[in-house]
Amino acid sequence: MKKAQLKPFIKWAGGKGQLINIIRKTYPKDLGKERNKYAEPFVGGGAVLFDILSNYKLDSIYISDINPDLINAYRIIRDDVEELIVLLSVMQNEYVPMDTESRKQYYYKKRERYNNLIINGCEAINIEKAGLFIFLNKTCFNGLYRVNRKGLFNVPMGAYKNPCICDTDNLRNISTALQKVTIVCGDYKESILHRELI
């Protein structure tokens, strides 16, 4: 059975999606054979990770990033994808049919809620935080992730006509592919602590 072709679930600064055909040429020739481990300490949007997960069967995969909300989204997709899909579907069904002014009000209300979770959040609401993180990424200006000095997300609304906020099939496929992936939030130097995996 052919593996699902995965794609990043968010846009990310420095994303490699458009370079994947060039990057693929640099993969080791024995990847998936003698070489069966992969580590990516700056995972970001995960274009290379998802290409590897789509095309190779590896024994061990380690990913990390220093952004806690990005890593939370990866973990929620892996562990609670169905609840996340429900949340994203609701936001998509509410947001997409709105006129521009209503969208603006909706967007800024969601951004305010997300920032409130950044300040006051706890693990019990990580699914909502991941949903808002993805929603804001899909609807903000150019898919940017930017925070102010207080650590609050401050990107204005974008102008997408029909954003795909909930790509259900891709999210489910990513969830399946991430089941055995070690996901760590931390500085790239921490990857050395997990060297037995890589």
C-alpha positions as CSV (number, residue, x, y, z in Angstrom):
1,M,0.0,0.0,0.0
2,K,1.4,3.4,-1.0
3,K,2.1,5.9,1.8
4,A,0.1,9.1,1.9
5,Q,1.9,12.1,0.6
6,L,2.1,14.5,3.6
7,K,2.4,18.2,3.4
8,P,3.0,20.9,6.0
9,F,0.0,21.9,8.0
10,I,1.1,25.5,8.4
11,K,3.2,28.1,6.5
12,W,6.5,28.8,8.3
13,A,9.3,31.4,7.7
14,G,12.1,29.6,6.0
15,G,9.9,26.8,4.8
16,K,11.5,24.4,2.4
17,G,8.4,23.2,0.5
18,Q,9.4,24.9,-2.8
19,L,13.0,23.5,-2.5
20,I,12.0,19.9,-1.7
21,N,13.0,18.6,-5.2
22,I,16.5,20.0,-4.8
23,I,16.8,18.9,-1.1
24,R,15.7,15.4,-2.0
25,K,18.8,15.0,-4.2
26,T,21.0,15.4,-1.1
27,Y,19.4,12.6,0.9
28,P,21.8,9.8,1.7
29,K,21.6,7.0,-0.8
30,D,21.1,4.4,1.9
31,L,18.3,6.3,3.7
32,G,15.6,3.8,4.8
33,K,18.1,1.0,4.4
34,E,21.4,1.0,6.4
35,R,20.6,4.6,7.5
36,N,17.3,4.4,9.3
37,K,17.3,7.3,11.7
38,Y,16.4,11.0,11.1
39,A,16.7,14.1,13.3
40,E,15.5,17.6,12.6
41,P,16.3,20.0,15.4
42,F,14.7,23.0,13.6
43,V,11.6,21.4,12.3
44,G,9.5,24.5,11.6
45,G,6.8,23.7,9.1
46,G,8.3,20.3,8.5
47,A,8.5,20.2,4.7
48,V,11.6,17.9,4.7
49,L,10.2,15.8,7.6
50,F,6.9,15.2,5.8
51,D,8.8,14.3,2.6
52,I,10.8,11.8,4.4
53,L,7.8,10.4,6.3
54,S,6.0,10.1,3.0
55,N,8.7,8.2,1.2
56,Y,10.8,6.2,3.7
57,K,10.3,3.8,6.5
58,L,12.7,4.6,9.3
59,D,13.2,3.1,12.8
60,S,13.7,6.4,14.6
61,I,12.7,10.0,14.0
62,Y,13.5,13.0,16.3
63,I,12.1,16.5,15.7
64,S,12.4,19.6,17.8
65,D,12.0,23.4,17.7
66,I,12.3,26.1,20.3
67,N,8.8,27.5,19.6
68,P,6.5,25.9,22.3
69,D,3.3,26.6,20.4
70,L,4.6,25.0,17.2
71,I,5.7,21.9,19.1
72,N,2.3,21.8,20.9
73,A,0.6,21.8,17.5
74,Y,2.7,18.8,16.4
75,R,1.9,16.9,19.6
76,I,-1.8,17.6,19.4
77,I,-1.9,16.5,15.8
78,R,-0.1,13.3,16.8
79,D,-2.1,12.6,20.0
80,D,-5.5,14.3,19.6
81,V,-6.1,14.9,15.9
82,E,-9.9,14.1,15.9
83,E,-10.6,16.7,18.6
84,L,-8.4,19.2,16.7
85,I,-10.3,18.5,13.5
86,V,-13.6,19.3,15.2
87,L,-12.3,22.6,16.5
88,L,-10.7,23.6,13.1
89,S,-13.9,22.6,11.2
90,V,-16.0,24.8,13.4
91,M,-13.7,27.8,12.8
92,Q,-13.6,27.1,9.1
93,N,-17.4,26.9,8.8
94,E,-17.8,30.1,10.8
95,Y,-15.0,32.1,9.2
96,V,-15.1,31.4,5.5
97,P,-18.7,32.5,4.7
98,M,-18.3,35.9,6.6
99,D,-17.8,39.2,4.9
100,T,-14.5,41.1,5.4
101,E,-15.7,43.1,8.4
102,S,-17.1,40.1,10.2
103,R,-13.9,38.1,9.4
104,K,-11.8,40.9,10.9
105,Q,-13.8,40.9,14.1
106,Y,-13.7,37.1,14.3
107,Y,-9.9,37.0,13.6
108,Y,-9.0,39.6,16.3
109,K,-11.3,37.9,18.8
110,K,-9.5,34.6,18.1
111,R,-6.1,36.3,18.3
112,E,-7.0,37.8,21.7
113,R,-8.1,34.4,22.9
114,Y,-4.8,32.8,21.7
115,N,-2.8,35.5,23.4
116,N,-4.8,34.9,26.6
117,L,-3.9,31.2,26.4
118,I,-0.2,32.1,25.9
119,I,-0.3,34.1,29.2
120,N,-2.6,32.0,31.3
121,G,-2.8,28.7,29.5
122,C,-2.4,25.2,31.0
123,E,-2.0,21.8,29.5
124,A,-5.8,21.1,29.7
125,I,-6.3,23.6,26.9
126,N,-3.5,22.7,24.6
127,I,-6.0,21.4,22.0
128,E,-7.7,24.8,21.8
129,K,-4.3,26.5,21.7
130,A,-3.2,24.3,18.8
131,G,-6.4,25.0,16.9
132,L,-6.0,28.7,17.3
133,F,-2.3,28.5,16.3
134,I,-3.3,26.8,13.1
135,F,-6.3,29.0,12.5
136,L,-4.2,32.2,12.9
137,N,-1.5,30.8,10.6
138,K,-4.0,30.1,7.9
139,T,-5.8,33.5,8.1
140,C,-3.1,36.0,9.2
141,F,-0.9,38.1,6.9
142,N,1.4,35.8,4.8
143,G,1.2,33.0,7.4
144,L,3.7,34.8,9.6
145,Y,4.4,33.9,13.2
146,R,5.6,37.0,15.1
147,V,5.3,38.0,18.7
148,N,5.9,41.3,20.5
149,R,8.2,41.9,23.4
150,K,5.6,40.4,25.8
151,G,5.5,37.3,23.7
152,L,2.1,37.9,22.3
153,F,1.1,37.1,18.7
154,N,0.6,40.4,16.8
155,V,0.3,39.6,13.1
156,P,-2.7,41.3,11.4
157,M,-5.4,39.5,9.5
158,G,-4.5,38.4,6.0
159,A,-6.7,38.7,2.9
160,Y,-7.2,35.1,1.8
161,K,-10.6,34.6,0.0
162,N,-11.1,30.9,0.8
163,P,-8.5,29.7,3.3
164,C,-8.3,25.9,4.0
165,I,-8.3,26.1,7.8
166,C,-9.0,22.4,8.3
167,D,-7.3,20.0,5.8
168,T,-8.8,16.9,7.5
169,D,-7.2,14.2,5.3
170,N,-3.7,15.7,5.6
171,L,-4.1,16.2,9.4
172,R,-5.1,12.5,9.9
173,N,-2.3,11.3,7.6
174,I,0.2,13.4,9.6
175,S,-1.2,12.1,12.9
176,T,-0.6,8.5,11.7
177,A,2.9,9.3,10.5
178,L,3.9,11.0,13.7
179,Q,2.9,8.2,16.0
180,K,6.5,7.0,16.6
181,V,8.2,10.3,16.2
182,T,9.9,11.9,19.3
183,I,8.8,15.5,19.5
184,V,10.8,17.8,21.8
185,C,10.4,21.5,22.5
186,G,13.9,23.0,23.1
187,D,17.0,24.5,21.8
188,Y,18.8,22.6,19.1
189,K,21.6,21.9,21.5
190,E,19.3,19.7,23.5
191,S,19.1,17.2,20.7
192,I,22.4,15.8,22.0
193,L,20.5,14.6,25.0
194,H,18.5,12.3,22.7
195,R,21.5,11.0,20.7
196,E,20.4,7.4,21.3
197,L,17.5,8.2,19.0
198,I,19.6,9.8,16.2
